Amino acid sequence: MKRLRNIGIYYTVFGFLLMISFIFTNLWRISIIGIVLLLIYFLLKTVYKKNRIETKLTKQQLRLWDFSLVILPFIYVLLASWYVWRPYKQTIILPKNYEGVVAIQYDRPNGQKEKWTGGFLGIGASRIIEVDTTGIAKTQFKFHNNAIPFLGAKQTYRNKGGLKIYYENDLKGEINKASDFKWENNINEKYVYFTGFDYYPLMIFVITKPKIYHNYFMNKGEKNILQEKYNKNPYKNYPPDKHELNQKYMKYYKLDSQYKELTK
């Protein structure tokens, strides 16, 4: 009986610690197991007056059982975290020397058929998306967010970990992603700058050189105006992203509203 009570307390406390953590908050539901075990314990103890649960297991088997129950919550956290936070592997191929805005539209019936590269027996393969000279690509791929609905767990950040971007004539030389810390010192080299749209159903990024960055993006003054509008009325406006397209290229953002209209 003490074993049942202790395991119940352990799972309940474990779930509570997950709840108050900053990283694994949504995994608290494992505490439900602990609460159920404690209810069973009190039911057996008070209603059925049980002081002992008879078992044919040996002491060594019981120790193994205890060990399994102790490490199970850790395995649960590791597996759930791996599944939710695993990279969404994509390989995007651009026309030779392409420079400018790239917009990928997902889940389009009239888009490119699904193609894959790499992997082993279908595991770890990367989705292939080809972009033409317009910079806009439609694909039949759905952008899965690796969510676990029952646990309420899903990726809360923009998943760029598995994204590889190449030119069609150089499939070994990945185009470098711009650093958030502005480490890109070569002003003549092309970098990938991600906008706020880098998730399903639309991904927008820009391939450009640092020296002409402001040909595509808002300057500090323009972003301040956008921020002020948001501060005054956050329900009708939005805060500027780190890399916010300027008025000339803001038409690309409308691709998202067009998608929503088509899928109503």
C-alpha positions, -999 to 999 in steps of 0.1 A, spaced: 0 0 0 28 24 8 43 17 -27 10 27 -43 8 59 -22 44 69 -28 41 64 -66 8 85 -66 25 113 -47 56 111 -70 35 115 -102 14 142 -87 44 163 -76 62 156 -109 32 169 -128 31 200 -106 68 207 -112 62 205 -149 33 229 -146 53 256 -129 83 251 -152 89 276 -181 96 249 -207 75 218 -200 44 235 -186 19 218 -210 31 183 -200 16 186 -165 -12 161 -173 10 132 -161 -1 143 -126 -35 128 -135 -20 94 -131 -7 104 -96 -41 117 -86 -58 85 -98 -33 63 -79 -39 83 -47 -77 80 -51 -73 42 -55 -50 42 -24 -75 61 -2 -104 39 -15 -86 7 -6 -74 22 27 -107 37 40 -135 18 22 -120 -17 19 -97 -14 49 -68 -28 30 -34 -25 46 -15 -46 21 -19 -56 -15 -10 -92 -21 14 -99 -50 34 -129 -63 62 -107 -75 96 -112 -59 115 -84 -42 138 -81 -72 108 -78 -96 92 -52 -74 124 -31 -74 125 -34 -112 88 -23 -113 95 6 -90 125 17 -111 103 16 -143 77 37 -127 103 62 -115 119 67 -149 87 66 -169 79 104 -164 114 113 -176 109 92 -207 75 108 -212 90 143 -211 119 133 -234 97 117 -261 71 144 -260 97 171 -262 115 154 -291 83 149 -311 71 185 -306 104 203 -311 119 182 -339 129 202 -370 105 204 -399 129 194 -426 126 213 -459 149 219 -488 140 249 -509 157 253 -543 159 288 -559 167 298 -595 204 305 -601 215 338 -585 180 347 -574 177 377 -552 145 391 -537 114 380 -518 105 343 -517 70 332 -507 61 295 -501 24 287 -500 15 254 -484 -15 231 -487 -24 243 -522 -42 216 -543 -28 232 -575 7 233 -562 38 212 -567 34 175 -559 52 162 -528 88 153 -534 114 141 -509 151 138 -506 174 119 -482 163 99 -453 163 61 -447 133 40 -453 112 72 -453 126 84 -419 144 117 -417 137 127 -453 134 164 -463 106 180 -483 117 195 -516 101 228 -528 113 244 -560 109 282 -566 107 297 -600 118 332 -611 86 348 -597 98 340 -562 64 324 -554 60 286 -550 28 267 -543 32 232 -528 8 205 -518 28 199 -486 10 206 -454 31 224 -428 27 201 -397 34 217 -364 42 185 -345 15 192 -320 2 167 -294 -34 180 -289 -42 160 -258 -12 175 -240 -18 209 -255 18 209 -266 29 225 -299 58 244 -312 57 280 -299 86 292 -320 91 294 -357 107 262 -368 137 270 -391 159 243 -377 154 219 -406 152 245 -434 179 244 -461 180 268 -489 201 264 -521 205 277 -556 197 251 -583 233 253 -596 249 248 -562 231 221 -542 260 217 -518 264 254 -508 236 263 -485 227 300 -485 236 314 -450 208 326 -428 213 361 -414 223 362 -378 201 379 -352 233 394 -338 244 409 -371 275 388 -375 272 390 -413 301 413 -421 303 407 -459 280 433 -473 282 418 -508 273 383 -498 236 371 -500 219 361 -468 184 348 -459 163 372 -439 132 357 -424 100 378 -420 73 372 -394 57 348 -419 77 316 -416 50 292 -406 20 274 -421 3 283 -444 28 308 -457 65 313 -454 81 346 -466 118 353 -465 142 375 -485 175 367 -502 195 399 -503 229 415 -495 232 435 -463 242 467 -482 207 468 -499 188 454 -470 165 485 -468 154 480 -504 132 453 -490 126 461 -453 113 489 -432 138 513 -416 138 521 -379 115 551 -383 89 531 -402 90 503 -377 85 529 -349 53 542 -365 40 506 -368 48 500 -331 30 532 -321 -1 521 -340 1 488 -322 5 504 -288 -26 525 -293 -48 497 -307 -33 462 -304 -66 446 -316 -65 462 -350 -27 465 -356 3 443 -351 38 450 -338 66 451 -364 87 420 -369 125 421 -367 126 420 -405 94 438 -416 88 441 -454 84 477 -465 53 491 -484 67 481 -518 67 444 -509 39 443 -483 17 428 -511 33 394 -502 16 395 -468 -18 395 -486 -11 359 -498 -21 348 -463 -55 365 -464 -61 351 -499 -54 317 -486 -79 322 -457 -106 334 -482 -101 303 -503 -104 279 -474 -135 295 -457 
